[in-house]
Structure formats: C-alpha cells, structure tokens
C-alpha cells in the first residue's frame, strides 16, 4: 500500500509540472519558449558635473564679521553662477573665531583641498603652527605672509604693499617719465615700512629716494619737517617762496585725513607741482565721498583693487564692493584649479598660473614661477566727487597746466587761462584775493631771478 501510494503522489507531481510548463509556453510569443524582450531603458538627463570642494576660512563674529559676510556673499554668487553652467561646487565655511576651527578643518575630506583665507594674520599663524598648510592649499586673504612662506607654504590672494608700490612707480616712471622721487612719511610703523619698500623698489631701477619724516601727532611741525626736501628760497622784495625741489613725485604713505595739512605744508614752502603718490588707505575715505578743495589734488593718485565699471555683470549690483569681488573671484578661481588633494608646491603654483587666465572681478592677480602673487592694481585720482579712475592722457595735460601756472607765478607773471591768455588782474585798490593774501606775486611784481630746477621741464608761454 505504501509503495502504491508513493507512485500515486509521484504521478500527480509529474502531471502538475507538465501543466505548468504548458501554461508558461503559452505565455511566450509564438509558443516557441523564448523570453520576452526587455523594455529599452529610457534616456536619463545627465547629472550636473560635480566640481571640487573649496573652503572659506572666515570669521563669523568679531570686528571683521561684516567684511567676511561680504566675502561669503560674493562666493555664493559665484557658486550659483557655476551651478547654472552645470558645475555643482561644494563650498564649506569654517568660522575662524571658533576655538576649534582648525580641528573642524581637519575633519573635512581631503578633497576639500583649496582654502580661501584666513582673513587675519593671527589665524594664518595658527594654521601654520598647526601644520594645516601642508594638508591643503591655502590662498590667503592677507596682504603679506611670514617671511619665505609665499609660494613655498601658502599663496596670497590679496593685494600686497609691494603691489601698491609697483603700481605707483609704473605710472610715474613709465607713464610720466619721472625718474626723481621723494617721500614725506609719518614715523609710525606703516609709514616707515611703506617708505622702505618704495626705496628698495626704486633702488632696483637705479633711482634714489629723498626722504623726510614727520611726527603724526604734531601737525603744526610738518611745514618745518618738509622744508629740507623743498629747500625754498624767497627773493628779496618778494613774499613768495620759490621751491628748489629736485624731484617730481612725492610719496605720502598716510591716511587721507592727513592730506589737507600735508598739502598745506607743501604750499607753505611754495610747492604745488609734485605728483602726489598715495596708498590704498585713501580709498577708505574717498569712495563715494565729497572732497573739498579738490583742485589741490589735481596731481594726486593712489592704487586700488576694485573698479566696479570694469567688473563682470554679476558684480554690477549697487552696493557691491571689493570684498564681494574677492569671494566671487576666489570661488571661480578655486573651481578652475580643479584640486581634489594637496599637490606639491610647484604643481599648485602651476595650477594657479593656469587658473589666473580667467576674467577677474577685482584687479587681476598673476603668480610667477616662485609662487609669488602680483596684483595689477587700478589707479585712481581725486575729484570733488571722491575718487575716479585715472585717464593717463588727461592727467598729463592737467600736469602740464599745473607746471605752466607754477612757472608763471614763480616769475611774477600773471596766470593764464586754457588758451594761454593772461587772466585779468584786480584793479589797484581792489580787495585782495585769497591768492594775494597768500603772498602770491601780482602782475606788477618783478620777475624773479631764481627759477625752479630744470628737472620739472617747465613750459612758459611763447613771447608775443
């Protein structure tokens, strides 16, 4: 019975399998037992290319928090612009005011290989001591690094004092053919340092710098302090000092608030013909401001890293400034470098050189083979409405007019207008003008026997 029952169960199972096989065959095309073709996959839109990760090391609190906020905003503008072009960029922000900011930086993936910042020298010193410079490529937002560090351990992404000096000398020497320089500087650390850089740069081009210093706390003494540079002489019977200045451009490494007294000190010694060379300190006071007595600064120029009319369209929004451009440029620059790890120093410098070919928002930066940055700063002049980009040809014409009027004044001749015609002198007994009160000679005054040194190339009107 058991054997007969087992055969019955086996027979039923065989019949069931045959039935299932028949059903399966009936579901296949033509009953040939072939598998149905797989549906073709639908095309999928390609995902945006994923760019590298970059880091911003900036303070989120403290006195520089507002500036850092502008840098971050500029970085976000660049990030959105890249995303619209199919490049998804990761931007990590580290708060350098946090006590553990370096540990937080260490916790980021090594693919976050490029760091923009820090913004303060003390934070750079911390990163240097921590060994962070050897782990990632730092492009700092400080004007100078530790001696020997730039291009060796880190890179600069910010205008330096040397960039300012190079811009000023380039304009005066190349643009105006000036080879003689002076410096009148305050005895504070900034004035001494900037004057030293100016002297070294001129010496490298076989030019000398004549110097005089002043105590910034004693403005009343500045006229006497500058006198040895001017060496003015006052002819007998005249009240007008005739300067014997042996240079044509004067470096003034001080803030704008000192310029009124400094130019007054020069005028007291009879000098108003010099090309006045300022620093980026002036920009802070002149941007969007009104300047009184702007005529005193016809020959004054200073460098700056931000010129909005020349910036890309994204930075043409009202209220945008240098700090926005700094963040905007850094993110685009870092993305172009394409680093996903810290390469060797020469490799990073080579990547920076290639990436620097981009369109810049601020003044363009380039890197030499030693990894040292050089920023080609813009040059600005001073007008009643504040600061304005310098037009080299217009500046040369203005300088020629200033030199001509000075030559006439120093020889007792009346000033002339733009056509060379003498301006009308006040009638006898008329109220004295400010120029007369200042001791300037009138048309009837005798011609002075001593004239300024010929280095000024003074142009007198032709005899009629």
Secondary structure, 3 states (H helix, E strand, C coil): CHHHHHHHHHHHHHHHHHHHHHHHHHHCHHHCCCCCCCCCCCCCCCCCEEEEEEEEEECCCCCCHHHHHHHHHHHHHHHHHHHHCCEEEEEEEEECCCCCHHHHHHHCCCCEEEEEECCCHHHHHHHHHHCHHHCCEEEECCCCCCCCCECCCEEECCCCHHHHHHHHHHHHHHHHCCCCEEEEEECCHHHHHHHHHHHHHHHCCCCCEEEEEECCCCHHHHHHHHHHHHCCEECCCCCCEECCCCCCEEECCCCHHHHHHHHHHHHHCCCCCCEEECCCHHHHHHCCCCCCCHHHHCCEEEEECCCHHHCCHHHCCCCCCHHHHHHHHHHHHHHHHCCCCCCCHHHHHHHHHHHCCCCCCCCCEEECCCCCEEECCEEEEEECCEEEECCHHHHHHHHHHHHHHHHHHHCCCCCECCCCCECCCCCCCCCCCHHHHCCCCCCCCCCCCCCCCHHHCCCCCCCC
